[in-house]
Amino acid sequence: MFFYLSVFILIIFLIYTNALTDAPNAISTVVGTKVLKFKNAAFISAIFNLIRNNCYEHF
């Protein structure tokens, strides 16, 4: 039982840390390839993060 609980906690931790690095990776990709300026990329990322947070509150 301890093994399954440990694996479950490890999976939740990995999902959480992966979600923390998604936005910076997306911003650095579009800024590095010069598709968007940093200010525009950060603004778009902030808008979508707000939308995502509002959607998760309802479920």
C-alpha positions in Angstrom: 0.0 0.0 0.0 2.9 2.4 0.8 4.4 1.8 -2.6 1.2 2.7 -4.4 0.7 5.8 -2.3 4.4 6.8 -2.9 3.9 6.4 -6.7 0.7 8.4 -6.6 2.3 11.3 -4.8 5.3 11.2 -7.2 2.9 11.3 -10.2 1.0 14.3 -8.7 4.3 16.1 -8.0 5.6 15.5 -11.6 2.3 16.7 -13.1 2.4 19.8 -11.0 6.1 20.6 -11.8 5.4 20.0 -15.5 2.6 22.5 -15.5 4.8 25.1 -13.9 7.3 24.9 -16.8 4.7 25.0 -19.6 4.2 28.7 -19.8 7.9 29.7 -19.6 8.7 27.2 -22.3 5.9 28.4 -24.6 7.0 32.0 -24.1 10.7 31.3 -24.7 9.9 29.4 -27.9 7.9 32.1 -29.6 10.2 34.8 -28.4 13.3 32.9 -29.4 12.0 32.2 -32.9 11.0 35.9 -33.2 7.4 35.0 -33.9 6.2 37.4 -31.1 7.9 40.1 -29.0 8.2 39.2 -25.3 5.6 41.7 -24.2 3.0 40.2 -26.6 3.9 36.6 -25.7 3.7 37.3 -22.0 0.3 39.0 -22.4 -1.2 36.1 -24.4 0.2 33.6 -21.9 -1.3 35.6 -19.0 -4.7 35.7 -20.7 -4.8 31.9 -21.3 -3.6 31.2 -17.8 -6.5 33.2 -16.5 -8.9 31.3 -18.7 -7.4 28.0 -17.6 -7.6 28.9 -13.9 -11.3 30.0 -14.3 -12.1 26.7 -16.1 -10.5 24.6 -13.4 -12.5 26.3 -10.6 -15.8 25.1 -12.1 -14.8 21.4 -12.2 
